[in-house]
Amino acid sequence: MRIVRCVVFTSFALFLSLSTRAQESVPRPASASAPATPRAITIDDYFQIRDVSQPELSPDGQWVAYAVRTRMLKEDKSEQRLWMVSGRGGDAIPLTAEGVSAAHPRGSPAGKYGAFPAARNAGRNRVWLR
């Protein structure tokens, strides 16, 4: 039960961290006292949304790996990259390169490796260690 609480807490902390960073990058109106006028969401807004999912806590509880899905309008595809962030905070570290989709990050029991399935060079899905 303790591990489940830790994963839920870590997932929630990760969500708060990412949403706070996203809010920091949103331009503020010149007049902070006047509320912004709501507007309809555009297709460009939709393609700016990043789906964060699949959080995986390392066995020692020091790191969280997670997946971020990005949709690309011009290419008519989506891509999912894996990232890792320290439980103490700081910048996220990419585990996979742009242009290659990967999913389901899992840590080895000793915490030495991370594994994930990904297809590289238009090949079949294989399990990669990092």
Helices and strands as residue ranges (DSSP letters): H 2-24, H 43-46, E 50-57, E 63-72, E 77-86, E 93-94, E 106-107, E 114-119, E 125-129
